[in-house]
Amino acid sequence: MVRNAVRVLVVVGLVGIGWAVGHAQATTPVQQPGSLPSPVPPELSAGSDFELLVTSAKGEVEVRCVRGCRLTWAPTVLPKTGPVEILAPDLKVRGGVSQSGCMAPTWMAGNCHILGWIQ
């Protein structure tokens, strides 16, 4: 009888430890729609120069520069005369997934290249 009681106590103890460890795990905060993401704390950034956040919803993909950079779509053609036109860099680029499987702007489905500058 003592042997069975010890077994029950060990099982209950192990289940209790598992429950405590499971509830001690931190959950990832959910991004509220329309709110800007905040950069990770400096001690978690591992000395990186910039930080990107990639999200996808309803068929649209967004790459957002959270810290230290600016983004824009890359030009697709080199004009024979005049300078290359590049959209003004911003904190984000948006597009959809093209037939080739890459993220591209809706106005140019074949352009899957993003340029970025460190601030």
Helices and strands as residue ranges (DSSP letters): H 2-24, G 42-44, E 51-57, E 60-67, E 69-73, E 92-97, E 103-104, E 114-118
